Every structure is written in structure tokens, then in C-alpha cells.
Amino acid sequence: MNFYFSTRHIPALKGLPLAERVKRLDQAAKKLTVPEKTLLNILKLLVIVPVFVLILQTASNWTSLLWALLVFLLYPLLVKPIQNSMSAKYLAPAPEKENA
């Protein structure tokens, strides 16, 4: 499985505008199987739960709030590439443009 950090790098979406890439990727994400969706949701929880744990620790250590912010900012960097990679296999190839 290839990891796609940007929708521009997905072969089936090359040459499409951003709005169309996002639309097709969203449609492909809806086709994920139950085990794939479960795995993705568990991954999301593994990223989100530590943020709340760190926020709860701010009563005794205010720097944990900074760590919570850092973990929260890393969320898209961890989850999106995996979601894009899992959804990419459900994308139909981009239609070829005819040169007239």
C-alpha cells in the first residue's frame, strides 16, 4: 500500500482540481469496508485520546496543554495519509482527456 500525503499524488486523481479530488476521495472513503473503517476509527482514537488526557493534566502541569496542542496539530499528518491510502484503491481511474 502506498502512502499519499497529498491528493495530488494519487494516480487516479491526477489533473483534477482540488474540489473534484476531495469529492471523489470522499466518495471512495464511503466504500471502505467495515474492518477498514474500524481500523481508521481506532487510529483516530489513538491520536485523540492522549489530547484529552493531556488536557486533564493541566491542573498539575500547565505544559501538558502545550503537548496536547502539539498532538492535536499532528492529527492530520498521521490520519489523513492513511485515510487517503486506504481510499485510493476504491477510486476509478481518471478519464483520459482527448487531444483533438
BAFI-3210 file (N, C-alpha, C; in Angstrom, 3 decimals, decimal comma, padded with zeros to 6 digits):
// residues 100
n [1|2|3|4|5|6|7|8|9|10|11|12|13|14|15|16|17|18|19|20|21|22|23|24|25|26|27|28|29|30|31|32|33|34|35|36|37|38|39|40|41|42|43|44|45|46|47|48|49|50|51|52|53|54|55|56|57|58|59|60|61|62|63|64|65|66|67|68|69|70|71|72|73|74|75|76|77|78|79|80|81|82|83|84|85|86|87|88|89|90|91|92|93|94|95|96|97|98|99|100]
n.u [000,854|000,612|001,525|-000,166|000,461|-000,639|-003,457|-002,828|-000,913|-002,095|-002,622|-005,101|-006,354|-004,940|-004,435|-006,919|-009,044|-008,843|-011,320|-012,758|-011,072|-011,280|-013,992|-014,214|-012,499|-013,865|-016,163|-014,961|-014,046|-016,397|-016,816|-015,218|-014,488|-016,035|-014,047|-011,892|-012,848|-013,161|-010,509|-009,440|-010,947|-010,098|-007,432|-007,786|-008,869|-006,654|-005,060|-006,588|-007,431|-005,074|-004,809|-006,959|-006,310|-003,937|-004,954|-006,483|-004,462|-003,579|-004,160|-002,205|000,122|000,905|002,240|001,484|-000,681|000,418|001,655|-000,628|-001,763|000,207|000,054|-002,561|-002,275|-000,725|-002,463|-003,790|-001,559|-000,966|-003,333|-004,682|-002,959|-003,075|-005,810|-006,238|-004,673|-005,948|-008,400|-007,745|-007,669|-010,278|-010,933|-011,976|-010,146|-008,832|-010,559|-009,302|-008,126|-009,043|-007,015|-007,607]
n.v [-001,174|002,146|005,274|008,282|011,530|013,762|014,694|015,185|013,380|010,955|008,575|008,138|010,550|012,519|015,592|016,658|019,258|020,640|020,612|018,616|016,425|016,108|015,557|013,098|011,522|011,508|010,108|007,658|006,999|006,349|003,843|002,156|-000,877|-002,510|-003,524|-001,883|000,694|000,471|000,095|002,559|004,300|003,459|004,218|006,993|007,404|006,672|008,831|011,026|010,546|010,783|013,581|014,551|013,379|014,710|017,300|017,022|016,836|019,388|020,700|020,082|020,415|022,805|022,781|020,537|021,235|022,485|020,281|018,831|020,471|020,251|017,497|017,465|019,081|017,443|015,523|015,619|015,026|012,429|010,887|011,536|010,771|007,967|007,497|008,511|006,697|004,266|004,751|005,176|002,862|002,429|004,226|005,168|005,055|008,146|009,822|009,763|012,582|013,709|014,629|016,881]
n.w [000,000|-000,910|000,531|000,561|000,908|-000,084|-002,055|-004,633|-005,391|-005,835|-008,231|-009,648|-009,393|-010,623|-012,295|-011,793|-010,463|-007,099|-005,662|-007,016|-006,600|-003,807|-003,595|-005,006|-003,464|-001,051|-001,792|-002,349|000,186|001,425|000,495|001,891|003,605|006,462|008,347|007,556|008,056|010,798|011,660|010,870|012,498|015,031|014,889|014,771|017,332|018,879|018,491|019,336|022,032|023,756|023,685|025,213|027,655|028,226|028,465|030,772|032,627|033,017|035,368|037,222|035,797|033,660|031,238|029,926|028,441|026,234|025,048|024,425|022,480|020,515|019,857|018,885|016,626|015,073|014,269|011,596|010,046|010,690|010,380|007,921|005,644|005,857|005,643|003,040|001,595|002,098|000,914|-001,731|-003,289|-003,996|-005,895|-009,133|-012,193|-013,496|-016,101|-019,406|-021,179|-024,335|-027,048|-029,445]
ca.u [000,000|001,340|001,009|-000,342|000,377|-001,420|-004,348|-002,202|-000,042|-002,897|-002,667|-006,455|-006,851|-004,017|-005,006|-008,240|-008,998|-008,913|-012,696|-013,117|-010,284|-011,861|-015,295|-014,003|-011,901|-014,947|-016,983|-014,182|-013,997|-017,671|-016,768|-014,340|-015,151|-016,204|-012,765|-011,059|-013,397|-012,854|-009,081|-009,262|-011,515|-009,207|-006,278|-008,215|-008,963|-005,305|-004,493|-007,420|-007,498|-003,984|-005,052|-007,827|-005,546|-003,020|-005,753|-006,841|-003,280|-003,189|-004,323|-000,941|001,258|000,345|002,930|000,783|-001,572|001,222|001,792|-001,935|-001,872|001,128|-000,531|-003,742|-001,820|-000,173|-003,572|-003,946|-000,350|-000,984|-004,552|-005,046|-002,265|-003,573|-007,157|-006,092|-004,121|-006,974|-009,475|-007,252|-007,960|-011,679|-011,113|-011,928|-009,100|-009,269|-010,803|-008,260|-008,590|-008,707|-006,369|-008,194]
ca.v [000,000|003,404|006,339|009,518|012,658|014,787|014,115|015,374|012,249|009,758|008,470|008,234|011,920|013,469|016,507|017,150|020,364|020,238|020,300|017,331|015,394|015,913|014,917|011,690|010,836|011,326|009,007|006,427|006,697|005,729|002,457|001,372|-001,993|-002,340|-003,617|-000,722|001,829|000,233|000,371|004,003|004,925|003,155|005,098|008,335|007,411|006,622|010,180|011,995|010,269|011,429|015,024|014,768|013,015|015,823|018,442|016,752|017,002|020,795|021,170|019,917|020,758|023,592|022,492|019,455|021,879|022,667|018,955|018,487|021,243|019,648|016,229|017,798|019,594|016,321|014,648|015,455|014,427|010,995|010,199|011,777|009,913|006,594|007,515|008,652|005,456|003,229|005,105|005,254|001,650|002,458|005,279|004,783|005,825|009,415|009,693|010,350|013,705|013,534|015,755|016,977]
ca.w [000,000|-000,975|001,382|-000,181|001,822|-000,761|-003,059|-005,945|-005,687|-006,108|-009,698|-010,185|-009,237|-011,258|-013,271|-011,388|-009,497|-005,698|-005,261|-007,598|-005,904|-002,484|-003,796|-005,366|-002,328|-000,081|-002,303|-002,183|001,621|001,784|000,033|002,759|004,270|007,909|009,058|007,240|008,811|012,214|011,833|010,758|013,702|016,153|014,724|015,176|018,793|019,435|018,409|020,059|023,476|024,502|023,790|026,374|028,857|028,492|028,929|032,169|033,473|033,123|036,750|037,935|034,945|032,572|029,976|029,229|027,478|025,022|024,435|023,854|021,249|019,547|019,411|018,093|015,334|014,317|013,877|010,143|009,473|010,962|009,961|006,526|004,668|005,951|005,080|001,593|001,061|002,163|-000,010|-003,105|-004,053|-004,406|-006,886|-010,540|-012,873|-014,070|-017,530|-020,265|-021,983|-025,746|-027,712|-030,782]
c.u [000,900|000,696|000,990|-000,544|-000,415|-002,300|-003,777|-001,368|-000,795|-003,087|-004,068|-007,011|-005,970|-004,751|-006,375|-008,089|-009,238|-010,327|-013,126|-012,349|-010,892|-013,197|-015,123|-013,398|-012,941|-015,861|-016,266|-014,120|-015,292|-017,710|-015,847|-015,131|-015,228|-014,869|-011,839|-011,541|-013,080|-011,401|-008,812|-009,803|-010,675|-007,965|-006,619|-008,313|-007,594|-004,612|-005,267|-007,408|-006,325|-004,153|-005,903|-007,127|-004,597|-003,775|-006,156|-005,667|-002,875|-003,358|-003,014|000,269|000,729|001,022|002,279|-000,222|-000,844|001,418|000,488|-002,138|-000,987|000,564|-001,741|-003,357|-001,234|-001,252|-003,712|-002,730|-000,301|-002,168|-004,829|-004,276|-002,760|-004,978|-007,101|-005,613|-005,151|-008,088|-009,037|-007,601|-009,410|-011,974|-011,071|-010,828|-009,668|-009,488|-009,714|-008,872|-008,122|-008,088|-006,889|-007,403]
c.v [001,237|004,420|007,626|010,657|013,816|014,109|014,270|014,166|010,952|009,663|008,645|009,655|012,957|014,313|017,054|018,332|019,850|019,833|018,935|016,191|015,072|015,180|013,430|010,894|010,586|010,179|007,671|006,022|006,037|004,249|001,579|000,256|-001,723|-002,502|-002,417|000,507|001,695|000,553|001,871|004,726|004,649|004,034|006,522|008,439|007,407|007,981|011,151|011,786|010,885|012,942|015,315|014,401|014,144|017,057|018,249|016,976|018,463|021,347|021,070|020,358|021,488|023,309|021,330|020,015|022,123|021,340|018,516|019,220|020,645|018,340|016,490|018,314|018,485|015,369|014,505|014,808|012,916|010,283|010,352|010,910|008,475|006,509|007,637|007,350|004,339|003,492|005,044|004,018|001,584|003,552|004,697|005,606|007,106|009,248|010,414|011,479|013,506|014,795|015,829|017,914]
c.w [000,000|-000,044|000,571|000,801|001,222|-001,802|-004,464|-006,355|-005,966|-007,617|-010,291|-010,123|-009,915|-012,286|-012,921|-010,439|-008,072|-005,285|-005,788|-006,923|-004,552|-002,602|-004,098|-004,213|-001,240|-000,507|-002,128|-000,716|002,082|001,385|000,881|003,431|005,767|008,652|008,784|007,996|010,298|012,506|011,801|011,995|014,934|016,085|015,156|016,701|019,457|019,384|019,291|021,576|024,245|024,641|025,023|027,687|029,223|028,981|030,389|033,121|033,652|034,538|037,515|037,118|033,718|031,240|029,227|028,226|026,153|024,293|023,787|022,534|020,162|018,989|018,528|016,713|014,453|013,797|012,357|009,489|009,678|010,319|008,463|005,529|004,692|005,361|003,557|000,960|001,056|001,158|-001,470|-003,922|-004,525|-005,429|-008,292|-011,210|-013,487|-015,572|-018,325|-021,068|-023,414|-026,288|-029,132|-031,643]
res [m|n|f|y|f|s|t|r|h|i|p|a|l|k|g|l|p|l|a|e|r|v|k|r|l|d|q|a|a|k|k|l|t|v|p|e|k|t|l|l|n|i|l|k|l|l|v|i|v|p|v|f|v|l|i|l|q|t|a|s|n|w|t|s|l|l|w|a|l|l|v|f|l|l|y|p|l|l|v|k|p|i|q|n|s|m|s|a|k|y|l|a|p|a|p|e|k|e|n|a]
***
